Amino acid sequence: MVEKEPFVANEVSSRIPFDPNVRLRLGTIPNELFYDALLGERPQMVARSSYYAMQVNGVTYHVFNAEKFPLGRMCVLAANYIRGKHRPDYVRDGRNGDQVVIVNAANLRVTGKKRDYYMYRKHTGYVGNM
């Protein structure tokens, strides 16, 4: 059996002391460093969830990711959260709703062939103005 020579660091890598037990610390090293070393670039961070709620200073923010949540369902839920219909102290004047934030709205998720055949439009309220 051939004995391996111990690792000797050159000048470039000697700036950081080498740890021979680096295998024990692999779980604590961030994944971004591995991507930098292997690919030369960091991965694009993509939001994984389609909805989450958070409270900041007593105000509840409902955050929707429009890229992962179907358009119709997102609109219905957002309208209910804005009006406050999900709360037990709901009153019809609508003053007790929460804040709704929609991210990635440029990449809406619509199901079926609605993106090809349906025309999303807005009417100003005046006759002839579409």
N, CA, C and O atoms as a printed pandas DataFrame, in Angstrom:
     atom_number atom_name residue_name chain_id  residue_number  x_coord  y_coord  z_coord
0              1         N          MET        A               1    0.830   -1.180    0.000
1              2        CA          MET        A               1    0.000    0.000    0.000
2              3         C          MET        A               1    0.874    1.243    0.000
3              4         O          MET        A               1    1.849    1.346    0.744
4              5         N          VAL        A               2    0.495    2.178   -0.854
5              6        CA          VAL        A               2    1.278    3.402   -1.004
6              7         C          VAL        A               2    0.738    4.445   -0.036
7              8         O          VAL        A               2   -0.465    4.699    0.011
8              9         N          GLU        A               3    1.626    5.038    0.722
9             10        CA          GLU        A               3    1.220    6.098    1.650
10            11         C          GLU        A               3    1.145    7.422    0.895
11            12         O          GLU        A               3    2.005    7.741    0.074
12            13         N          LYS        A               4    0.107    8.173    1.190
13            14        CA          LYS        A               4   -0.074    9.468    0.541
14            15         C          LYS        A               4    0.720   10.524    1.286
15            16         O          LYS        A               4    0.838   10.502    2.511
16            17         N          GLU        A               5    1.255   11.442    0.512
17            18        CA          GLU        A               5    1.983   12.539    1.124
18            19         C          GLU        A               5    0.988   13.537    1.701
19            20         O          GLU        A               5   -0.090   13.715    1.134
20            21         N          PRO        A               6    1.312   14.186    2.801
21            22        CA          PRO        A               6    0.388   15.188    3.358
22            23         C          PRO        A               6    0.259   16.390    2.423
23            24         O          PRO        A               6    1.166   16.691    1.647
24            25         N          PHE        A               7   -0.852   17.048    2.510
25            26        CA          PHE        A               7   -1.134   18.206    1.665
26            27         C          PHE        A               7   -0.226   19.362    2.071
27            28         O          PHE        A               7   -0.091   19.691    3.249
28            29         N          VAL        A               8    0.390   19.965    1.064
29            30        CA          VAL        A               8    1.228   21.142    1.283
30            31         C          VAL        A               8    0.641   22.269    0.450
31            32         O          VAL        A               8    0.515   22.142   -0.768
32            33         N          ALA        A               9    0.280   23.370    1.098
33            34        CA          ALA        A               9   -0.355   24.489    0.407
34            35         C          ALA        A               9    0.681   25.326   -0.311
35            36         O          ALA        A               9    1.781   25.538    0.199
36            37         N          ASN        A              10    0.327   25.807   -1.511
37            38        CA          ASN        A              10    1.216   26.716   -2.228
38            39         C          ASN        A              10    0.966   28.136   -1.736
39            40         O          ASN        A              10    0.166   28.353   -0.825
40            41         N          GLU        A              11    1.657   29.105   -2.344
41            42        CA          GLU        A              11    1.561   30.488   -1.860
42            43         C          GLU        A              11    0.161   31.068   -1.996
43            44         O          GLU        A              11   -0.285   31.817   -1.127
44            45         N          VAL        A              12   -0.536   30.730   -3.075
45            46        CA          VAL        A              12   -1.847   31.315   -3.323
46            47         C          VAL        A              12   -2.851   30.817   -2.285
47            48         O          VAL        A              12   -3.623   31.601   -1.733
48            49         N          SER        A              13   -2.833   29.533   -2.027
49            50        CA          SER        A              13   -3.821   28.988   -1.092
50            51         C          SER        A              13   -3.367   29.052    0.350
51            52         O          SER        A              13   -4.121   28.655    1.238
52            53         N          SER        A              14   -2.175   29.532    0.618
53            54        CA          SER        A              14   -1.698   29.568    2.002
54            55         C          SER        A              14   -2.234   30.766    2.771
55            56         O          SER        A              14   -1.991   30.894    3.971
56            57         N          ARG        A              15   -2.966   31.649    2.085
57            58        CA          ARG        A              15   -3.541   32.786    2.808
58            59         C          ARG        A              15   -4.607   32.336    3.800
59            60         O          ARG        A              15   -4.801   32.960    4.843
60            61         N          ILE        A              16   -5.293   31.253    3.466
61            62        CA          ILE        A              16   -6.308   30.687    4.352
62            63         C          ILE        A              16   -5.745   29.393    4.910
63            64         O          ILE        A              16   -5.322   28.532    4.138
64            65         N          PRO        A              17   -5.726   29.232    6.210
65            66        CA          PRO        A              17   -5.179   27.979    6.758
66            67         C          PRO        A              17   -6.056   26.789    6.362
67            68         O          PRO        A              17   -7.283   26.867    6.415
68            69         N          PHE        A              18   -5.419   25.698    5.968
69            70        CA          PHE        A              18   -6.126   24.500    5.530
70            71         C          PHE        A              18   -6.578   23.699    6.739
71            72         O          PHE        A              18   -5.821   23.502    7.689
72            73         N          ASP        A              19   -7.817   23.243    6.690
73            74        CA          ASP        A              19   -8.367   22.408    7.751
74            75         C          ASP        A              19   -8.494   20.983    7.217
75            76         O          ASP        A              19   -9.292   20.743    6.311
76            77         N          PRO        A              20   -7.730   20.032    7.754
77            78        CA          PRO        A              20   -7.824   18.665    7.239
78            79         C          PRO        A              20   -9.160   17.999    7.536
79            80         O          PRO        A              20   -9.497   16.998    6.903
80            81         N          ASN        A              21   -9.920   18.523    8.472
81            82        CA          ASN        A              21  -11.224   17.950    8.817
82            83         C          ASN        A              21  -12.360   18.749    8.174
83            84         O          ASN        A              21  -13.411   18.939    8.785
84            85         N          VAL        A              22  -12.148   19.213    6.946
85            86        CA          VAL        A              22  -13.153   20.027    6.282
86            87         C          VAL        A              22  -14.421   19.218    6.015
87            88         O          VAL        A              22  -15.505   19.793    5.915
88            89         N          ARG        A              23  -14.305   17.901    5.898
89            90        CA          ARG        A              23  -15.491   17.064    5.661
90            91         C          ARG        A              23  -16.492   17.177    6.800
91            92         O          ARG        A              23  -17.695   17.052    6.572
92            93         N          LEU        A              24  -16.033   17.406    7.994
93            94        CA          LEU        A              24  -16.935   17.509    9.142
94            95         C          LEU        A              24  -17.684   18.835    9.146
95            96         O          LEU        A              24  -18.723   18.967    9.793
96            97         N          ARG        A              25  -17.146   19.828    8.410
97            98        CA          ARG        A              25  -17.776   21.140    8.400
98            99         C          ARG        A              25  -18.547   21.425    7.127
99           100         O          ARG        A              25  -18.989   22.559    6.942
100          101         N          LEU        A              26  -18.734   20.463    6.242
101          102        CA          LEU        A              26  -19.406   20.720    4.970
102          103         C          LEU        A              26  -20.842   21.195    5.148
103          104         O          LEU        A              26  -21.340   21.977    4.339
104          105         N          GLY        A              27  -21.505   20.736    6.186
105          106        CA          GLY        A              27  -22.880   21.159    6.425
106          107         C          GLY        A              27  -23.011   22.609    6.827
107          108         O          GLY        A              27  -24.089   23.188    6.693
108          109         N          THR        A              28  -21.942   23.213    7.317
109          110        CA          THR        A              28  -21.995   24.609    7.766
110          111         C          THR        A              28  -21.563   25.593    6.687
111          112         O          THR        A              28  -21.702   26.802    6.875
112          113         N          ILE        A              29  -21.040   25.107    5.557
113          114        CA          ILE        A              29  -20.582   25.990    4.483
114          115         C          ILE        A              29  -21.787   26.353    3.614
115          116         O          ILE        A              29  -22.525   25.457    3.204
116          117         N          PRO        A              30  -22.009   27.634    3.320
117          118        CA          PRO        A              30  -23.156   28.023    2.485
118          119         C          PRO        A              30  -23.052   27.449    1.071
119          120         O          PRO        A              30  -21.957   27.308    0.527
120          121         N          ASN        A              31  -24.195   27.122    0.489
121          122        CA          ASN        A              31  -24.226   26.547   -0.853
122          123         C          ASN        A              31  -23.705   27.509   -1.908
123          124         O          ASN        A              31  -23.185   27.070   -2.934
124          125         N          GLU        A              32  -23.835   28.820   -1.677
125          126        CA          GLU        A              32  -23.393   29.789   -2.660
126          127         C          GLU        A              32  -21.889   29.670   -2.921
127          128         O          GLU        A              32  -21.429   29.900   -4.039
128          129         N          LEU        A              33  -21.128   29.312   -1.889
129          130        CA          LEU        A              33  -19.684   29.166   -2.077
130          131         C          LEU        A              33  -19.362   27.988   -2.988
131          132         O          LEU        A              33  -18.425   28.057   -3.783
132          133         N          PHE        A              34  -20.131   26.908   -2.879
133          134        CA          PHE        A              34  -19.916   25.769   -3.765
134          135         C          PHE        A              34  -20.222   26.145   -5.213
135          136         O          PHE        A              34  -19.479   25.778   -6.123
136          137         N          TYR        A              35  -21.323   26.881   -5.427
137          138        CA          TYR        A              35  -21.666   27.307   -6.776
138          139         C          TYR        A              35  -20.595   28.236   -7.343
139          140         O          TYR        A              35  -20.247   28.142   -8.521
140          141         N          ASP        A              36  -20.071   29.133   -6.504
141          142        CA          ASP        A              36  -19.006   30.017   -6.961
142          143         C          ASP        A              36  -17.783   29.225   -7.381
143          144         O          ASP        A              36  -17.166   29.527   -8.403
144          145         N          ALA        A              37  -17.427   28.214   -6.602
145          146        CA          ALA        A              37  -16.223   27.440   -6.888
146          147         C          ALA        A              37  -16.403   26.556   -8.118
147          148         O          ALA        A              37  -15.481   26.425   -8.923
148          149         N          LEU        A              38  -17.586   25.945   -8.275
149          150        CA          LEU        A              38  -17.791   24.988   -9.357
150          151         C          LEU        A              38  -18.198   25.654  -10.671
151          152         O          LEU        A              38  -17.676   25.304  -11.730
152          153         N          LEU        A              39  -19.119   26.605  -10.609
153          154        CA          LEU        A              39  -19.668   27.199  -11.827
154          155         C          LEU        A              39  -19.127   28.582  -12.126
155          156         O          LEU        A              39  -19.202   29.051  -13.262
156          157         N          GLY        A              40  -18.591   29.227  -11.129
157          158        CA          GLY        A              40  -18.103   30.583  -11.322
158          159         C          GLY        A              40  -19.180   31.641  -11.182
159          160         O          GLY        A              40  -18.903   32.821  -11.399
160          161         N          GLU        A              41  -20.397   31.262  -10.827
161          162        CA          GLU        A              41  -21.481   32.228  -10.642
162          163         C          GLU        A              41  -22.441   31.702   -9.584
163          164         O          GLU        A              41  -22.514   30.500   -9.327
164          165         N          ARG        A              42  -23.159   32.610   -8.991
165          166        CA          ARG        A              42  -24.143   32.222   -7.971
166          167         C          ARG        A              42  -25.481   31.909   -8.623
167          168         O          ARG        A              42  -25.817   32.497   -9.651
168          169         N          PRO        A              43  -26.251   30.991   -8.041
169          170        CA          PRO        A              43  -27.549   30.662   -8.633
170          171         C          PRO        A              43  -28.544   31.793   -8.443
171          172         O          PRO        A              43  -28.437   32.575   -7.499
172          173         N          GLN        A              44  -29.513   31.875   -9.346
173          174        CA          GLN        A              44  -30.573   32.859   -9.220
174          175         C          GLN        A              44  -31.523   32.406   -8.118
175          176         O          GLN        A              44  -32.004   31.274   -8.130
176          177         N          MET        A              45  -31.786   33.284   -7.177
177          178        CA          MET        A              45  -32.678   32.938   -6.074
178          179         C          MET        A              45  -34.115   33.156   -6.530
179          180         O          MET        A              45  -34.479   34.261   -6.930
180          181         N          VAL        A              46  -34.927   32.112   -6.471
181          182        CA          VAL        A              46  -36.308   32.154   -6.923
182          183         C          VAL        A              46  -37.199   31.891   -5.715
183          184         O          VAL        A              46  -36.932   30.994   -4.915
184          185         N          ALA        A              47  -38.253   32.679   -5.595
185          186        CA          ALA        A              47  -39.197   32.453   -4.509
186          187         C          ALA        A              47  -39.867   31.102   -4.698
187          188         O          ALA        A              47  -40.365   30.805   -5.784
188          189         N          ARG        A              48  -39.884   30.287   -3.661
189          190        CA          ARG        A              48  -40.423   28.939   -3.776
190          191         C          ARG        A              48  -41.901   28.865   -3.447
191          192         O          ARG        A              48  -42.612   28.027   -4.001
192          193         N          SER        A              49  -42.371   29.710   -2.571
193          194        CA          SER        A              49  -43.766   29.609   -2.165
194          195         C          SER        A              49  -44.634   30.540   -2.998
195          196         O          SER        A              49  -44.156   31.520   -3.568
196          197         N          SER        A              50  -45.917   30.213   -3.056
197          198        CA          SER        A              50  -46.835   31.041   -3.819
198          199         C          SER        A              50  -47.549   32.056   -2.936
199          200         O          SER        A              50  -48.067   33.054   -3.436
200          201         N          TYR        A              51  -47.582   31.812   -1.625
201          202        CA          TYR        A              51  -48.268   32.729   -0.714
202          203         C          TYR        A              51  -47.643   32.616    0.669
203          204         O          TYR        A              51  -47.293   31.519    1.104
204          205         N          TYR        A              52  -47.503   33.720    1.351
205          206        CA          TYR        A              52  -47.176   33.702    2.766
206          207         C          TYR        A              52  -47.673   34.991    3.402
207          208         O          TYR        A              52  -47.865   36.004    2.729
208          209         N          ALA        A              53  -47.875   34.933    4.698
209          210        CA          ALA        A              53  -48.350   36.089    5.452
210          211         C          ALA        A              53  -47.333   36.415    6.532
211          212         O          ALA        A              53  -46.727   35.521    7.122
212          213         N          MET        A              54  -47.155   37.698    6.781
213          214        CA          MET        A              54  -46.237   38.110    7.836
214          215         C          MET        A              54  -46.811   39.326    8.546
215          216         O          MET        A              54  -47.550   40.120    7.964
216          217         N          GLN        A              55  -46.453   39.450    9.811
217          218        CA          GLN        A              55  -46.919   40.579   10.604
218          219         C          GLN        A              55  -45.756   41.490   10.926
219          220         O          GLN        A              55  -44.705   41.039   11.381
220          221         N          VAL        A              56  -45.952   42.781   10.686
221          222        CA          VAL        A              56  -44.951   43.791   10.990
222          223         C          VAL        A              56  -45.655   44.915   11.726
223          224         O          VAL        A              56  -46.542   45.568   11.176
224          225         N          ASN        A              57  -45.260   45.138   12.959
225          226        CA          ASN        A              57  -45.821   46.203   13.796
226          227         C          ASN        A              57  -47.349   46.131   13.880
227          228         O          ASN        A              57  -48.020   47.163   13.831
228          229         N          GLY        A              58  -47.893   44.938   14.003
229          230        CA          GLY        A              58  -49.328   44.766   14.146
230          231         C          GLY        A              58  -50.119   44.776   12.854
231          232         O          GLY        A              58  -51.337   44.600   12.886
232          233         N          VAL        A              59  -49.470   44.977   11.721
233          234        CA          VAL        A              59  -50.145   44.972   10.427
234          235         C          VAL        A              59  -49.794   43.666    9.723
235          236         O          VAL        A              59  -48.623   43.294    9.645
236          237         N          THR        A              60  -50.807   42.972    9.211
237          238        CA          THR        A              60  -50.583   41.718    8.507
238          239         C          THR        A              60  -50.463   41.987    7.019
239          240         O          THR        A              60  -51.334   42.618    6.421
240          241         N          TYR        A              61  -49.379   41.506    6.423
241          242        CA          TYR        A              61  -49.132   41.621    4.997
242          243         C          TYR        A              61  -49.286   40.240    4.377
243          244         O          TYR        A              61  -48.649   39.285    4.821
244          245         N          HIS        A              62  -50.125   40.128    3.360
245          246        CA          HIS        A              62  -50.312   38.885    2.621
246          247         C          HIS        A              62  -49.559   39.042    1.301
247          248         O          HIS        A              62  -49.905   39.900    0.488
248          249         N          VAL        A              63  -48.539   38.225    1.085
249          250        CA          VAL        A              63  -47.676   38.349   -0.085
250          251         C          VAL        A              63  -47.977   37.192   -1.035
251          252         O          VAL        A              63  -47.875   36.026   -0.653
252          253         N          PHE        A              64  -48.348   37.519   -2.272
253          254        CA          PHE        A              64  -48.641   36.528   -3.305
254          255         C          PHE        A              64  -47.545   36.570   -4.352
255          256         O          PHE        A              64  -47.104   37.649   -4.748
256          257         N          ASN        A              65  -47.102   35.408   -4.803
257          258        CA          ASN        A              65  -46.175   35.301   -5.912
258          259         C          ASN        A              65  -47.000   34.980   -7.148
259          260         O          ASN        A              65  -47.439   33.843   -7.318
260          261         N          ALA        A              66  -47.219   35.965   -8.015
261          262        CA          ALA        A              66  -48.102   35.796   -9.172
262          263         C          ALA        A              66  -47.543   34.820  -10.190
263          264         O          ALA        A              66  -48.276   34.336  -11.053
264          265         N          GLU        A              67  -46.250   34.525  -10.097
265          266        CA          GLU        A              67  -45.633   33.585  -11.021
266          267         C          GLU        A              67  -46.025   32.142  -10.693
267          268         O          GLU        A              67  -45.991   31.277  -11.569
268          269         N          LYS        A              68  -46.392   31.880   -9.446
269          270        CA          LYS        A              68  -46.694   30.517   -9.033
270          271         C          LYS        A              68  -48.137   30.318   -8.598
271          272         O          LYS        A              68  -48.534   29.187   -8.316
272          273         N          PHE        A              69  -48.935   31.379   -8.536
273          274        CA          PHE        A              69  -50.308   31.292   -8.056
274          275         C          PHE        A              69  -51.240   31.608   -9.220
275          276         O          PHE        A              69  -51.026   32.613   -9.898
276          277         N          PRO        A              70  -52.270   30.795   -9.484
277          278        CA          PRO        A              70  -53.185   31.092  -10.601
278          279         C          PRO        A              70  -53.879   32.436  -10.416
279          280         O          PRO        A              70  -54.208   32.822   -9.294
280          281         N          LEU        A              71  -54.096   33.138  -11.511
281          282        CA          LEU        A              71  -54.571   34.518  -11.480
282          283         C          LEU        A              71  -55.922   34.657  -10.797
283          284         O          LEU        A              71  -56.080   35.516   -9.929
284          285         N          GLY        A              72  -56.906   33.832  -11.165
285          286        CA          GLY        A              72  -58.248   33.960  -10.605
286          287         C          GLY        A              72  -58.290   33.707   -9.113
287          288         O          GLY        A              72  -58.917   34.465   -8.373
288          289         N          ARG        A              73  -57.636   32.659   -8.663
289          290        CA          ARG        A              73  -57.626   32.340   -7.229
290          291         C          ARG        A              73  -56.906   33.414   -6.441
291          292         O          ARG        A              73  -57.325   33.769   -5.340
292          293         N          MET        A              74  -55.824   33.932   -7.000
293          294        CA          MET        A              74  -55.084   34.977   -6.317
294          295         C          MET        A              74  -55.941   36.232   -6.159
295          296         O          MET        A              74  -55.912   36.870   -5.106
296          297         N          CYS        A              75  -56.705   36.592   -7.196
297          298        CA          CYS        A              75  -57.540   37.793   -7.134
298          299         C          CYS        A              75  -58.651   37.644   -6.103
299          300         O          CYS        A              75  -58.945   38.587   -5.369
300          301         N          VAL        A              76  -59.270   36.469   -6.041
301          302        CA          VAL        A              76  -60.349   36.254   -5.066
302          303         C          VAL        A              76  -59.804   36.336   -3.653
303          304         O          VAL        A              76  -60.397   36.997   -2.800
304          305         N          LEU        A              77  -58.674   35.670   -3.390
305          306        CA          LEU        A              77  -58.097   35.712   -2.045
306          307         C          LEU        A              77  -57.629   37.118   -1.687
307          308         O          LEU        A              77  -57.822   37.566   -0.557
308          309         N          ALA        A              78  -57.015   37.815   -2.639
309          310        CA          ALA        A              78  -56.551   39.172   -2.355
310          311         C          ALA        A              78  -57.724   40.095   -2.027
311          312         O          ALA        A              78  -57.629   40.921   -1.119
312          313         N          ALA        A              79  -58.833   39.956   -2.764
313          314        CA          ALA        A              79  -60.011   40.797   -2.485
314          315         C          ALA        A              79  -60.571   40.501   -1.099
315          316         O          ALA        A              79  -60.972   41.421   -0.385
316          317         N          ASN        A              80  -60.604   39.230   -0.710
317          318        CA          ASN        A              80  -61.108   38.881    0.622
318          319         C          ASN        A              80  -60.193   39.402    1.722
319          320         O          ASN        A              80  -60.677   39.853    2.760
320          321         N          TYR        A              81  -58.874   39.348    1.513
321          322        CA          TYR        A              81  -57.953   39.861    2.533
322          323         C          TYR        A              81  -58.036   41.373    2.640
323          324         O          TYR        A              81  -57.946   41.918    3.741
324          325         N          ILE        A              82  -58.206   42.062    1.518
325          326        CA          ILE        A              82  -58.313   43.525    1.554
326          327         C          ILE        A              82  -59.592   43.947    2.275
327          328         O          ILE        A              82  -59.578   44.892    3.064
328          329         N          ARG        A              83  -60.692   43.250    2.007
329          330        CA          ARG        A              83  -61.963   43.589    2.659
330          331         C          ARG        A              83  -62.008   43.143    4.116
331          332         O          ARG        A              83  -62.786   43.683    4.902
332          333         N          GLY        A              84  -61.182   42.162    4.486
333          334        CA          GLY        A              84  -61.161   41.681    5.867
334          335         C          GLY        A              84  -62.138   40.564    6.137
335          336         O          GLY        A              84  -62.472   40.317    7.295
336          337         N          LYS        A              85  -62.616   39.871    5.101
337          338        CA          LYS        A              85  -63.626   38.819    5.295
338          339         C          LYS        A              85  -63.061   37.578    5.968
339          340         O          LYS        A              85  -63.829   36.718    6.397
340          341         N          HIS        A              86  -61.765   37.461    6.070
341          342        CA          HIS        A              86  -61.154   36.298    6.706
342          343         C          HIS        A              86  -61.048   36.464    8.222
343          344         O          HIS        A              86  -60.700   35.513    8.923
344          345         N          ARG        A              87  -61.337   37.638    8.725
345          346        CA          ARG        A              87  -61.185   37.915   10.155
346          347         C          ARG        A              87  -62.481   37.663   10.901
347          348         O          ARG        A              87  -63.561   37.848   10.339
348          349         N          PRO        A              88  -62.395   37.247   12.147
349          350        CA          PRO        A              88  -63.619   37.023   12.920
350          351         C          PRO        A              88  -64.359   38.307   13.284
351          352         O          PRO        A              88  -65.554   38.263   13.574
352          353         N          ASP        A              89  -63.669   39.452   13.274
353          354        CA          ASP        A              89  -64.313   40.724   13.616
354          355         C          ASP        A              89  -64.689   41.515   12.359
355          356         O          ASP        A              89  -64.613   42.744   12.358
356          357         N          TYR        A              90  -65.090   40.826   11.297
357          358        CA          TYR        A              90  -65.432   41.454   10.018
358          359         C          TYR        A              90  -66.693   42.291   10.151
359          360         O          TYR        A              90  -67.691   41.841   10.714
360          361         N          VAL        A              91  -66.643   43.519    9.627
361          362        CA          VAL        A              91  -67.818   44.376    9.475
362          363         C          VAL        A              91  -67.848   44.836    8.023
363          364         O          VAL        A              91  -66.812   44.872    7.360
364          365         N          ARG        A              92  -69.021   45.184    7.531
365          366        CA          ARG        A              92  -69.187   45.429    6.107
366          367         C          ARG        A              92  -68.585   46.730    5.619
367          368         O          ARG        A              92  -68.480   46.920    4.407
368          369         N          ASP        A              93  -68.185   47.632    6.493
369          370        CA          ASP        A              93  -67.627   48.888    6.001
370          371         C          ASP        A              93  -66.220   48.710    5.431
371          372         O          ASP        A              93  -65.726   49.608    4.749
372          373         N          GLY        A              94  -65.560   47.573    5.692
373          374        CA          GLY        A              94  -64.293   47.246    5.063
374          375         C          GLY        A              94  -63.083   47.964    5.613
375          376         O          GLY        A              94  -62.060   48.050    4.933
376          377         N          ARG        A              95  -63.169   48.479    6.816
377          378        CA          ARG        A              95  -62.043   49.212    7.382
378          379         C          ARG        A              95  -61.058   48.338    8.144
379          380         O          ARG        A              95  -60.039   48.837    8.623
380          381         N          ASN        A              96  -61.335   47.061    8.265
381          382        CA          ASN        A              96  -60.449   46.230    9.070
382          383         C          ASN        A              96  -59.700   45.192    8.228
383          384         O          ASN        A              96  -59.352   44.125    8.735
384          385         N          GLY        A              97  -59.451   45.490    6.958
385          386        CA          GLY        A              97  -58.731   44.563    6.087
386          387         C          GLY        A              97  -57.229   44.635    6.302
387          388         O          GLY        A              97  -56.724   45.506    7.009
388          389         N          ASP        A              98  -56.532   43.701    5.678
389          390        CA          ASP        A              98  -55.081   43.633    5.775
390          391         C          ASP        A              98  -54.452   44.155    4.480
391          392         O          ASP        A              98  -55.147   44.450    3.508
392          393         N          GLN        A              99  -53.132   44.259    4.490
393          394        CA          GLN        A              99  -52.393   44.727    3.324
394          395         C          GLN        A              99  -52.058   43.542    2.418
395          396         O          GLN        A              99  -51.701   42.472    2.911
396          397         N          VAL        A             100  -52.169   43.718    1.108
397          398        CA          VAL        A             100  -51.863   42.672    0.131
398          399         C          VAL        A             100  -50.744   43.171   -0.768
399          400         O          VAL        A             100  -50.798   44.286   -1.287
400          401         N          VAL        A             101  -49.722   42.328   -0.949
401          402        CA          VAL        A             101  -48.592   42.636   -1.814
402          403         C          VAL        A             101  -48.507   41.528   -2.852
403          404         O          VAL        A             101  -48.509   40.348   -2.500
404          405         N          ILE        A             102  -48.431   41.898   -4.138
405          406        CA          ILE        A             102  -48.313   40.918   -5.218
406          407         C          ILE        A             102  -46.975   41.146   -5.904
407          408         O          ILE        A             102  -46.705   42.229   -6.423
408          409         N          VAL        A             103  -46.133   40.100   -5.898
409          410        CA          VAL        A             103  -44.811   40.180   -6.525
410          411         C          VAL        A             103  -44.810   39.359   -7.804
411          412         O          VAL        A             103  -45.657   38.484   -7.980
412          413         N          ASN        A             104  -43.874   39.632   -8.690
413          414        CA          ASN        A             104  -43.733   38.961   -9.989
414          415         C          ASN        A             104  -45.007   39.089  -10.826
415          416         O          ASN        A             104  -45.416   38.126  -11.475
416          417         N          ALA        A             105  -45.626   40.247  -10.817
417          418        CA          ALA        A             105  -46.864   40.448  -11.568
418          419         C          ALA        A             105  -46.618   40.486  -13.074
419          420         O          ALA        A             105  -47.561   40.314  -13.846
420          421         N          ALA        A             106  -45.402   40.704  -13.505
421          422        CA          ALA        A             106  -45.115   40.699  -14.939
422          423         C          ALA        A             106  -45.207   39.292  -15.523
423          424         O          ALA        A             106  -45.436   39.136  -16.722
424          425         N          ASN        A             107  -45.032   38.270  -14.691
425          426        CA          ASN        A             107  -45.069   36.885  -15.144
426          427         C          ASN        A             107  -46.279   36.175  -14.561
427          428         O          ASN        A             107  -46.133   35.202  -13.821
428          429         N          LEU        A             108  -47.472   36.655  -14.890
429          430        CA          LEU        A             108  -48.690   36.066  -14.347
430          431         C          LEU        A             108  -48.836   34.609  -14.760
431          432         O          LEU        A             108  -48.437   34.215  -15.857
432          433         N          ARG        A             109  -49.412   33.819  -13.866
433          434        CA          ARG        A             109  -49.696   32.426  -14.195
434          435         C          ARG        A             109  -51.181   32.304  -14.491
435          436         O          ARG        A             109  -52.016   32.449  -13.598
436          437         N          VAL        A             110  -51.505   32.038  -15.750
437          438        CA          VAL        A             110  -52.883   31.779  -16.140
438          439         C          VAL        A             110  -52.943   30.353  -16.661
439          440         O          VAL        A             110  -52.023   29.892  -17.338
440          441         N          THR        A             111  -54.026   29.657  -16.344
441          442        CA          THR        A             111  -54.147   28.264  -16.722
442          443         C          THR        A             111  -54.847   28.141  -18.067
443          444         O          THR        A             111  -55.529   29.065  -18.511
444          445         N          GLY        A             112  -54.673   27.007  -18.703
445          446        CA          GLY        A             112  -55.323   26.763  -19.984
446          447         C          GLY        A             112  -54.749   27.638  -21.084
447          448         O          GLY        A             112  -53.556   27.940  -21.088
448          449         N          LYS        A             113  -55.604   28.047  -22.019
449          450        CA          LYS        A             113  -55.167   28.863  -23.153
450          451         C          LYS        A             113  -55.608   30.309  -23.008
451          452         O          LYS        A             113  -55.713   31.030  -24.000
452          453         N          LYS        A             114  -55.869   30.741  -21.768
453          454        CA          LYS        A             114  -56.350   32.104  -21.550
454          455         C          LYS        A             114  -55.326   33.141  -21.982
455          456         O          LYS        A             114  -55.704   34.223  -22.430
456          457         N          ARG        A             115  -54.059   32.842  -21.859
457          458        CA          ARG        A             115  -53.039   33.805  -22.251
458          459         C          ARG        A             115  -53.088   34.074  -23.755
459          460         O          ARG        A             115  -52.769   35.179  -24.196
460          461         N          ASP        A             116  -53.482   33.076  -24.543
461          462        CA          ASP        A             116  -53.527   33.234  -25.997
462          463         C          ASP        A             116  -54.844   33.828  -26.482
463          464         O          ASP        A             116  -54.849   34.638  -27.409
464          465         N          TYR        A             117  -55.978   33.431  -25.860
465          466        CA          TYR        A             117  -57.285   33.783  -26.404
466          467         C          TYR        A             117  -58.017   34.900  -25.649
467          468         O          TYR        A             117  -58.853   35.585  -26.239
468          469         N          TYR        A             118  -57.725   35.094  -24.381
469          470        CA          TYR        A             118  -58.455   36.074  -23.585
470          471         C          TYR        A             118  -57.732   37.407  -23.656
471          472         O          TYR        A             118  -56.504   37.452  -23.580
472          473         N          MET        A             119  -58.488   38.501  -23.801
473          474        CA          MET        A             119  -57.883   39.824  -23.837
474          475         C          MET        A             119  -58.135   40.515  -22.497
475          476         O          MET        A             119  -59.278   40.826  -22.163
476          477         N          TYR        A             120  -57.085   40.752  -21.740
477          478        CA          TYR        A             120  -57.200   41.443  -20.465
478          479         C          TYR        A             120  -57.219   42.936  -20.736
479          480         O          TYR        A             120  -56.273   43.479  -21.308
480          481         N          ARG        A             121  -58.296   43.606  -20.328
481          482        CA          ARG        A             121  -58.438   45.021  -20.635
482          483         C          ARG        A             121  -58.981   45.764  -19.425
483          484         O          ARG        A             121  -59.479   45.168  -18.470
484          485         N          LYS        A             122  -58.869   47.070  -19.495
485          486        CA          LYS        A             122  -59.335   47.935  -18.423
486          487         C          LYS        A             122  -60.187   49.029  -19.037
487          488         O          LYS        A             122  -59.816   49.619  -20.052
488          489         N          HIS        A             123  -61.318   49.297  -18.427
489          490        CA          HIS        A             123  -62.212   50.345  -18.932
490          491         C          HIS        A             123  -62.116   51.541  -17.988
491          492         O          HIS        A             123  -62.132   51.386  -16.767
492          493         N          THR        A             124  -62.017   52.741  -18.574
493          494        CA          THR        A             124  -61.848   53.942  -17.765
494          495         C          THR        A             124  -63.147   54.423  -17.147
495          496         O          THR        A             124  -63.118   55.196  -16.189
496          497         N          GLY        A             125  -64.286   53.989  -17.667
497          498        CA          GLY        A             125  -65.559   54.453  -17.153
498          499         C          GLY        A             125  -66.236   55.444  -18.080
499          500         O          GLY        A             125  -67.437   55.684  -17.959
500          501         N          TYR        A             126  -65.488   56.017  -18.998
501          502        CA          TYR        A             126  -66.051   56.945  -19.965
502          503         C          TYR        A             126  -66.466   56.190  -21.215
503          504         O          TYR        A             126  -65.879   55.161  -21.550
504          505         N          VAL        A             127  -67.475   56.700  -21.903
505          506        CA          VAL        A             127  -67.997   56.032  -23.096
506          507         C          VAL        A             127  -66.932   56.054  -24.187
507          508         O          VAL        A             127  -66.382   57.109  -24.505
508          509         N          GLY        A             128  -66.646   54.890  -24.755
509          510        CA          GLY        A             128  -65.705   54.783  -25.857
510          511         C          GLY        A             128  -64.256   54.719  -25.446
511          512         O          GLY        A             128  -63.395   54.580  -26.315
512          513         N          ASN        A             129  -63.942   54.810  -24.187
513          514        CA          ASN        A             129  -62.538   54.765  -23.742
514          515         C          ASN        A             129  -62.214   53.399  -23.164
515          516         O          ASN        A             129  -62.659   53.048  -22.072
516          517         N          MET        A             130  -61.445   52.648  -23.903
517          518        CA          MET        A             130  -61.049   51.319  -23.463
518          519         C          MET        A             130  -59.599   51.365  -23.055
519          520         O          MET        A             130  -59.040   50.348  -22.644
